[in-house]
Amino acid sequence: METLLSHTTKAAQMACPFLARTPVSALRQMSTTTVTASNPAGACPHALPSSVTATLSAASVAASIASESAAKPSSALFKAATQCPIFGTALAVQSVRRVHTSARVHSATVSASANETDIGRGPSPFLDTMPRAYSKPAPAVAPKKISKPAAAGSGFDYDGFFKEQLDKKHKDKSYRYFNNINRLAQLYPMAHTGSGEHVTVWCSNDYLGMSKHPEVVEAMKCTIDKYGAGAGGTRNIAGNAQLHLSLEQELASLHNKGAALVFSSCFVANDATLSTLASKMPGCVIFSDASNHASMIQGIRNSRAPKHVFKHNNLAHLEELLQQYDLTTPKIIAFESVYSMSGYIGHIKEIAALAKKYNAITFLDEVHAVGMYGDTGAGVAEYIDAMDDIDIITGTLGKAYGVVGGYIAANASLVDMVRSYAPGFIFTTSLPPTVMAGALTAVRHLKKSPVERAGQQLHTRMLKNTLADLGIPVVPNPSHIVPVLVGDAETAKSVSDELLNRFKIYVQSINYPTVAVGEERLRITPTPGHGPELMDGLVGALKTIWAERGLKKEADWAREGGKAGVGIEGGEVGQLVKAADLRDMMDRAYPYAFDTLAGGVSKSA
């Protein structure tokens, strides 16, 4: 009964006048006075009224209490409690729970005011069944019914919800259509559609054509013959081959870092690395460029770390945010070298300097730069001699290197921590040996060969210059990306369809949310394979469509105040790769063709 006393709170005293007027000392004495079932020492002054007993299964209550009372002597306080409609009900519930094993028996013998679904919830079983007011018994509660399958047409309309979400995409013209494009290795950059018709691909991220390079293809063929098609498991279980280790050593060497780690894609690499680092470092804060890729945004979200988004390429805003934190606070600055939809270049050296000043580490995404910039293809950081200033570099094997996969390169302890903690690395099947062999071959080839980089840079300059002469609006940028501004989602999709169906040219339209509403565009990516003849075909098609549809040219955008950098006075941007560097690459790669192609160099110097 000490337990009963300990649970006699103010709420219980308000519900029971006997408890309210009886001193605690008297209650304690009653709890130590032993009585028999036939000789109760006292009773609660508000014993069960007929209105209450009518709602109780009295026989079951009495039987369950009597079974315990007969077995052993009990206290006067206990006897008084059994005759109380408040505590008697609660005691009956507890007794029934001990005596019976079936939940159905409980519900048959316990009153509705002590419904079995309340047993065991909250700090006190007695208070769980106690009415809120003494003068008004608890209302009867119907027993819970077992849920039945929803009838047809009732409940949540899953399919209707899915269709509603898709309708939103259709209405705002952001619904994504996937074209059936099958690139032909022997006819690069040609492909065939689902109907077998040949088209020229002008928007692939196979930037240097390495997916069809004979050295890469041969390495993959030999590897699949020797090791088979699959990896066999995660890196921890049967999926860690010498080819994985060799590729990681090659990538670490490429970026002059202590170690590298290969992932199934660079989306996974960015997500896993950012989420792991920021969640593990206590109090870590992330600073993210407003134009960062979705993979980085996802990693930041998954980390649940505090974050600040600084205006795109805005160093003053970044520093303003960094100043808010002490040097002891762990900080990550995440940004890109080449922003793939605009072609803009990140301020690598300047951001690295801010990171040093405010004791932050830098996370640089070089996905759209590795293989294409620098003497060995290590990216923009290598080209501008800033690679050693960056803490973490991420790259892809699925674009310039022509296969699939992603990676990070950093100091050995950081890489090992990610390897040891990142679920995105640990709990997934590793890339198969054939992919590792192809990637390793491509990385080694592009470390030495300037041919592919020279061809890409040359054709990019030629196309940008030609479109500028025609007034076709190209978003000004210093990289290999050629974004042609359309400014409307439906029109951009329509132009893309006309290029494909009428001119047999495939250029994908880019709409929201990849780019801002009103900045929809065609994203063109010249490669070493897009020579003068193919370029003439593309330029002629764009010229025709712009004229027939009356689409805005650069001068039209200028009259409207400009958009996405187009038509902005003083918005001209020179190429990142300087003319002298391109000439040097061409001297080594195309000495026989330099005189005939030099015109593509001088104009954008």
C-alpha positions in Angstrom: 0.0 0.0 0.0 3.0 2.2 0.2 2.9 2.2 -3.5 -0.7 3.3 -3.4 0.2 6.1 -1.1 3.1 7.2 -3.2 0.7 7.6 -6.2 -1.9 9.6 -4.2 -1.3 13.0 -5.8 -3.3 16.2 -5.7 -5.3 15.0 -8.8 -6.3 11.9 -6.8 -7.4 13.9 -3.8 -9.5 16.2 -6.0 -11.3 13.2 -7.4 -11.9 11.4 -4.1 -13.3 13.4 -1.1 -12.3 10.7 1.4 -8.7 11.1 0.3 -9.0 14.9 0.3 -10.2 15.1 4.0 -8.2 12.2 5.5 -4.7 13.1 6.8 -1.8 11.3 5.2 -0.9 9.9 8.7 -4.3 8.3 9.0 -4.0 6.8 5.5 -0.6 5.4 6.4 -2.0 3.9 9.6 -4.8 2.3 7.6 -2.3 0.8 5.2 -0.6 -1.1 8.1 -3.8 -2.3 9.7 -4.6 -5.9 8.6 -8.3 -6.9 8.2 -10.1 -10.0 6.8 -12.5 -10.0 3.9 -15.5 -10.3 6.2 -14.4 -7.6 8.6 -13.4 -4.4 6.7 -11.9 -1.8 9.0 -13.3 1.1 7.1 -14.8 2.0 3.8 -14.7 4.9 1.4 -17.7 7.2 2.2 -18.8 7.2 -1.5 -19.1 3.5 -2.0 -20.3 2.3 -5.3 -23.7 3.9 -6.3 -26.1 2.0 -8.4 -25.5 4.3 -11.4 -21.9 3.2 -11.4 -22.3 -0.4 -10.6 -24.7 -0.6 -13.5 -21.9 0.2 -15.8 -19.5 -2.3 -14.3 -19.4 -6.1 -14.6 -19.7 -6.3 -10.8 -19.4 -10.1 -10.6 -16.1 -10.1 -12.4 -14.7 -7.2 -10.4 -15.7 -8.8 -7.1 -14.4 -12.2 -8.2 -11.0 -10.8 -9.3 -10.5 -8.8 -6.1 -11.8 -11.6 -3.8 -9.5 -14.1 -5.4 -6.6 -12.0 -4.0 -8.2 -11.0 -0.7 -9.0 -14.6 0.2 -5.5 -15.7 -0.5 -3.9 -13.4 2.0 -4.8 -10.7 4.6 -5.1 -7.1 3.3 -4.9 -3.6 4.8 -7.8 -1.5 5.9 -6.8 1.1 3.3 -6.9 -1.6 0.5 -10.4 -2.7 1.6 -11.6 0.9 1.6 -10.1 1.4 -1.9 -11.9 -1.7 -3.3 -15.3 -0.2 -2.4 -14.5 3.1 -4.1 -15.8 3.5 -7.7 -12.5 5.3 -8.5 -9.8 3.2 -7.0 -11.9 0.0 -7.0 -12.1 0.2 -10.8 -8.3 0.8 -11.1 -7.6 -2.1 -8.7 -10.0 -4.3 -10.6 -8.1 -3.5 -13.8 -4.8 -4.5 -12.3 -6.2 -7.7 -10.8 -7.8 -8.7 -14.0 -4.6 -8.1 -15.9 -2.7 -10.4 -13.5 -5.4 -13.1 -13.5 -6.3 -13.3 -17.1 -4.0 -13.8 -20.1 -6.4 -12.9 -22.9 -6.9 -9.3 -24.0 -10.5 -10.2 -24.9 -11.1 -11.4 -21.3 -9.8 -8.1 -20.0 -12.3 -6.1 -22.1 -15.2 -8.3 -21.0 -14.5 -7.8 -17.3 -13.2 -4.3 -17.0 -15.5 -1.2 -17.1 -15.3 1.2 -20.0 -13.8 3.8 -17.8 -10.8 1.6 -17.2 -10.5 0.5 -20.8 -7.6 -2.0 -21.3 -6.0 0.1 -23.9 -5.0 2.5 -21.2 -3.3 -0.1 -19.0 0.4 0.5 -18.6 0.4 4.0 -20.1 1.7 6.9 -18.0 3.4 6.9 -14.7 0.5 5.4 -12.6 -2.0 2.7 -13.5 -4.4 4.1 -11.0 -4.3 7.6 -12.4 -4.7 6.3 -15.9 -8.2 5.1 -15.0 -9.2 8.0 -12.7 -12.1 10.3 -13.8 -11.3 13.9 -14.3 -14.1 15.1 -11.9 -15.6 13.3 -8.9 -19.2 14.2 -9.6 -19.2 12.9 -13.2 -18.1 9.4 -14.0 -16.0 8.8 -17.0 -18.0 8.3 -20.2 -18.1 4.8 -21.6 -15.7 4.2 -24.4 -16.5 1.8 -27.1 -14.0 -1.1 -27.5 -11.5 -0.6 -30.3 -12.4 -2.2 -33.6 -10.0 -4.1 -35.7 -9.2 -2.1 -38.9 -10.7 -3.6 -42.0 -9.4 -3.0 -45.6 -10.7 0.2 -47.1 -13.6 -0.2 -49.5 -13.0 0.7 -53.1 -13.0 4.5 -53.5 -12.4 5.2 -49.8 -9.2 6.1 -47.9 -6.1 7.9 -49.3 -6.1 8.1 -53.1 -2.4 7.2 -53.8 -2.7 7.1 -57.6 -4.7 10.3 -57.6 -1.9 12.0 -55.6 0.8 10.8 -58.0 -1.2 12.1 -61.0 -1.8 15.4 -59.3 2.0 15.9 -58.8 2.6 15.0 -62.4 -0.1 17.4 -63.6 1.8 20.2 -61.8 4.9 19.4 -63.8 2.9 19.4 -67.1 1.3 22.7 -66.3 4.5 24.6 -65.5 6.2 22.9 -68.5 8.9 21.3 -66.3 7.9 17.7 -67.0 11.0 15.8 -68.2 10.9 13.9 -71.5 13.6 11.4 -72.1 14.6 10.9 -75.8 15.6 7.4 -77.0 19.2 8.2 -78.0 21.7 5.3 -78.7 25.2 6.7 -79.3 27.2 4.8 -81.9 30.8 4.2 -80.9 32.1 3.8 -84.4 30.2 6.8 -85.7 30.9 9.2 -82.8 29.2 11.7 -82.3 26.4 10.1 -84.1 23.5 8.1 -82.5 20.4 6.3 -83.6 16.9 7.0 -82.2 14.4 4.4 -81.3 13.3 4.2 -84.9 16.9 3.6 -86.1 17.2 7.1 -87.6 20.7 8.6 -87.3 21.1 12.0 -85.5 24.1 14.1 -84.3 24.5 14.4 -80.6 25.5 17.9 -79.5 24.7 17.7 -75.7 26.6 14.7 -74.4 28.7 14.9 -71.3 31.1 12.4 -72.9 33.1 15.6 -73.4 36.2 14.1 -75.0 34.8 11.0 -76.6 36.7 8.6 -74.3 33.7 6.2 -74.1 34.6 5.0 -77.6 38.4 5.4 -77.3 40.0 2.2 -78.6 42.4 1.9 -75.6 39.5 2.2 -73.2 37.3 -0.2 -75.0 40.0 -2.8 -75.4 40.9 -2.6 -71.7 37.3 -3.2 -70.7 36.9 -6.1 -73.1 40.0 -7.8 -71.8 38.9 -7.3 -68.2 35.4 -8.7 -68.6 36.9 -11.8 -70.2 39.2 -12.2 -67.3 37.1 -11.1 -64.3 33.5 -11.3 -65.5 30.7 -8.8 -65.5 30.1 -8.0 -61.8 32.1 -6.9 -58.7 30.8 -9.6 -56.5 29.9 -7.5 -53.5 30.6 -4.4 -51.5 34.2 -3.2 -51.0 34.1 -4.9 -47.6 32.8 -8.2 -48.9 34.5 -9.6 -52.1 34.2 -6.4 -54.0 37.7 -4.9 -53.4 39.9 -5.8 -56.3 43.4 -4.6 -57.3 41.8 -2.5 -60.1 39.9 -0.5 -57.5 43.1 0.1 -55.5 45.1 1.0 -58.6 42.5 3.5 -59.8 42.3 5.2 -56.4 46.1 5.5 -56.3 46.0 7.0 -59.8 43.4 9.5 -58.8 45.2 10.5 -55.7 48.3 11.1 -57.8 46.3 13.1 -60.3 45.2 15.6 -57.7 48.4 15.5 -55.6 46.5 14.2 -52.6 47.3 11.5 -50.0 44.4 9.2 -50.9 41.3 8.8 -53.1 38.1 6.8 -52.8 35.9 5.6 -55.6 32.0 5.6 -55.4 29.3 4.3 -57.6 28.7 7.9 -58.9 29.8 11.4 -58.0 26.2 12.1 -56.8 26.8 9.5 -54.2 30.4 10.7 -53.5 29.2 14.3 -52.8 26.2 13.2 -50.8 28.1 10.7 -48.7 31.2 12.8 -48.1 29.4 16.0 -47.1 26.8 14.3 -45.0 29.4 12.2 -43.2 31.9 15.0 -42.5 29.4 17.6 -41.4 27.5 15.2 -39.2 30.6 13.8 -37.5 32.4 17.1 -36.8 30.8 18.6 -33.7 29.0 21.9 -34.4 30.1 21.9 -38.1 28.6 24.7 -40.3 28.4 24.4 -44.1 28.7 27.3 -46.5 27.2 26.4 -49.9 27.3 28.3 -53.2 23.7 29.1 -54.3 24.3 27.3 -57.7 25.7 24.1 -56.3 24.6 20.8 -57.8 21.7 18.8 -56.3 24.1 16.1 -55.0 25.9 18.6 -52.8 22.6 20.1 -51.6 21.4 16.6 -50.8 24.5 15.8 -48.8 24.2 19.0 -46.8 20.5 18.2 -46.0 21.4 14.7 -45.0 24.0 16.0 -42.6 21.5 18.0 -40.7 24.2 20.5 -40.0 23.6 24.3 -39.9 24.2 25.8 -43.3 24.5 29.1 -45.0 23.9 29.6 -48.8 26.0 32.4 -50.2 25.2 34.2 -53.4 26.7 32.6 -56.5 30.4 33.4 -56.8 29.9 36.3 -54.3 33.1 36.4 -52.1 31.9 39.4 -50.1 28.7 37.5 -49.0 30.7 34.4 -48.2 33.1 36.3 -46.0 30.2 38.1 -44.3 28.8 34.7 -43.3 32.2 33.3 -42.2 32.8 36.2 -39.9 29.8 35.1 -37.8 31.7 32.1 -36.4 34.7 31.5 -34.2 37.9 29.9 -35.6 37.2 26.9 -33.4 34.0 26.1 -35.2 34.4 23.4 -37.8 33.4 24.8 -41.2 33.1 23.4 -44.8 32.9 25.7 -47.9 31.3 23.7 -50.7 31.5 25.0 -54.3 32.2 23.9 -57.9 34.9 24.7 -60.4 32.6 24.6 -63.5 28.9 25.1 -63.1 27.5 22.9 -65.8 24.4 24.7 -66.8 25.9 28.2 -67.1 29.5 27.4 -67.7 30.6 29.8 -65.0 33.9 29.2 -63.2 34.1 29.2 -59.4 36.6 31.6 -57.6 38.8 28.8 -56.4 41.9 30.7 -55.3 39.9 33.4 -53.6 37.6 31.0 -51.7 40.7 28.9 -50.7 42.2 32.1 -49.2 39.0 32.8 -47.2 39.0 29.3 -46.0 42.5 29.7 -44.7 41.6 33.0 -43.1 38.6 31.6 -41.2 39.9 28.1 -40.6 37.5 26.3 -42.9 38.1 23.3 -45.2 37.2 23.5 -48.9 35.1 21.0 -50.8 35.5 21.5 -54.6 33.4 19.7 -57.1 35.4 19.3 -60.3 32.9 17.0 -62.1 32.7 19.1 -65.2 36.4 19.9 -65.3 38.4 16.7 -64.7 40.0 15.4 -67.8 39.5 18.7 -69.6 41.7 21.3 -67.8 45.3 21.3 -66.7 48.4 19.7 -68.1 47.3 16.3 -66.8 43.5 16.8 -66.8 43.2 17.2 -63.0 40.7 20.1 -63.5 40.5 23.9 -63.2 42.4 23.9 -59.9 45.4 22.4 -61.7 45.1 24.8 -64.6 45.2 27.9 -62.3 47.8 26.3 -60.0 45.5 26.1 -57.0 45.2 22.4 -56.5 47.2 22.3 -53.3 45.0 25.0 -51.7 42.0 22.7 -51.8 41.2 20.2 -49.1 38.7 17.9 -50.8 38.3 17.4 -54.6 35.5 15.4 -56.1 35.3 14.2 -59.6 33.5 11.9 -61.9 34.5 9.0 -64.1 31.3 9.3 -66.2 31.9 12.5 -68.2 35.3 13.3 -69.7 36.7 9.9 -68.7 33.8 8.2 -70.5 32.7 5.4 -68.2 30.8 5.7 -64.8 31.5 6.3 -61.2 32.7 9.1 -58.9 35.5 9.8 -56.4 37.0 12.0 -53.7 40.6 12.9 -53.3 42.0 14.4 -50.0 44.4 13.7 -47.2 44.6 10.1 -46.1 42.9 10.5 -42.7 39.9 12.3 -44.1 39.5 9.8 -46.9 39.8 6.9 -44.4 37.2 8.4 -42.1 34.7 8.7 -45.0 35.6 5.1 -46.0 34.9 4.0 -42.5 31.7 5.9 -41.8 29.8 6.8 -45.0 26.8 4.5 -45.6 26.8 5.5 -49.3 30.2 3.9 -49.7 30.0 1.0 -47.2 26.6 -0.5 -48.0 26.6 -0.7 -51.8 28.0 -3.1 -54.4 31.3 -1.7 -55.7 31.8 -0.9 -59.4 32.7 -3.9 -61.5 36.3 -4.5 -62.5 35.5 -3.8 -66.2 34.5 -0.2 -65.3 37.6 0.2 -63.1 39.8 -0.9 -66.0 38.2 1.5 -68.4 38.4 4.4 -66.0 42.0 3.7 -65.1 42.9 3.6 -68.8 41.1 6.8 -69.5 42.7 8.7 -66.6 46.2 7.5 -67.6 45.7 8.4 -71.2 44.4 11.9 -70.5 47.3 12.5 -68.1 49.6 12.4 -71.2 47.5 13.3 -74.2 46.6 16.9 -75.1 44.8 15.8 -78.3 41.3 15.5 -76.8 41.5 18.7 -74.7 42.8 20.7 -77.7 40.0 19.5 -79.9 37.3 20.4 -77.4 38.7 23.8 -76.6 39.1 24.7 -80.3 35.6 23.6 -81.3 34.1 25.5 -78.3 35.8 28.7 -79.4 34.7 28.3 -83.0 31.1 27.7 -82.1 30.8 30.5 -79.6 32.4 33.0 -82.1 30.1 31.9 -84.9 26.9 32.2 -82.8 28.0 35.6 -81.5 28.4 36.8 -85.1 24.8 35.8 -85.8 23.5 37.4 -82.6 22.2 34.1 -81.3 22.2 34.5 -77.5 24.9 32.5 -75.7 25.2 32.9 -71.9 28.7 34.3 -71.6 31.1 32.1 -69.7 34.8 31.0 -69.8 34.3 27.3 -70.0 33.5 24.6 -72.6 29.7 24.9 -72.1 27.7 26.7 -74.8 24.3 27.6 -73.2 21.9 29.2 -75.8 19.3 31.3 -74.1 15.6 30.7 -75.1 13.8 32.1 -72.0 10.7 30.0 -72.0 10.2 26.3 -71.0 7.7 25.4 -73.6 9.6 27.1 -76.4 12.9 25.5 -75.4 11.3 22.1 -75.5 9.7 22.8 -78.8 13.0 24.1 -80.3 14.8 20.9 -79.1 12.1 18.8 -80.7 12.4 20.7 -84.0 16.2 20.3 -84.1 15.8 16.5 -83.6 12.8 15.9 -85.9 13.6 18.3 -88.7 17.4 18.7 -88.6 18.4 15.4 -87.0 20.4 17.2 -84.3 19.9 16.3 -80.7 20.3 19.2 -78.2 18.5 18.8 -74.9 16.5 21.7 -73.5 17.1 22.7 -69.9 14.2 23.9 -67.8 13.3 24.6 -64.2 14.4 23.5 -61.6 17.8 22.9 -63.2 17.8 26.6 -64.2 15.7 29.5 -63.1 12.3 30.1 -64.6 12.8 32.5 -67.6 16.3 31.3 -68.2 15.5 28.1 -70.0 18.1 27.2 -72.6 19.6 24.7 -75.0 22.9 23.3 -73.5 25.4 22.6 -76.3 28.7 20.8 -75.6 31.2 20.6 -78.5 33.6 17.7 -78.4 36.8 16.9 -80.4 34.5 15.0 -82.8 32.3 18.0 -83.8 34.4 19.3 -86.7 33.6 22.2 -89.1 31.1 20.2 -91.2 28.9 19.2 -88.3 29.3 22.7 -86.8 27.9 24.2 -90.0 24.9 22.0 -89.8 24.1 23.0 -86.2 24.6 26.7 -86.8 22.5 26.6 -89.9 19.7 24.9 -88.1 19.7 27.4 -85.2 19.8 30.3 -87.6 16.8 29.0 -89.4 14.8 28.3 -86.3 15.6 31.7 -84.8 14.5 33.5 -88.0 11.3 31.5 -88.6 10.1 31.7 -85.0 11.3 35.2 -84.3 13.1 34.2 -81.2 15.0 36.8 -79.2 18.5 37.5 -80.2 21.2 39.1 -78.1 20.2 42.6 -79.0 16.6 41.9 -78.1 17.6 40.7 -74.6 19.8 43.8 -74.3 16.8 46.1 -74.9 15.0 44.3 -72.1 17.8 44.9 -69.7 19.5 41.5 -70.2 18.9 38.0 -68.9 21.3 35.4 -67.5 24.3 37.5 -68.5 23.0 37.9 -72.1 22.7 41.5 -73.3 24.4 42.9 -70.3 26.8 45.8 -71.2 30.4 44.7 -70.4 29.3 41.1 -69.9 31.7 39.7 -72.4 33.9 36.9 -70.9 37.1 35.5 -72.3 37.8 31.8 -72.2 39.6 30.3 -69.2 42.1 28.5 -71.4 44.3 31.2 -72.8 45.0 31.5 -76.5 48.7 30.8 -75.9 48.0 27.6 -74.0 45.6 26.4 -76.7 48.2 27.1 -79.3 50.7 25.0 -77.3 48.2 22.1 -77.1 47.5 22.4 -80.8 51.2 22.4 -81.6 51.5 19.1 -79.7 48.2 17.6 -80.8 47.5 18.9 -84.3 50.8 20.4 -85.7 49.6 19.6 -89.2 46.3 21.5 -88.8 47.3 24.6 -86.8 47.4 27.0 -89.8 43.9 26.1 -91.0 42.3 26.1 -87.5 44.2 29.0 -85.9 41.3 31.4 -86.7 39.3 29.7 -83.9 41.9 30.7 -81.4 42.7 34.4 -81.9 39.2 35.8 -81.8 38.4 34.9 -78.1 42.0 35.4 -76.8 
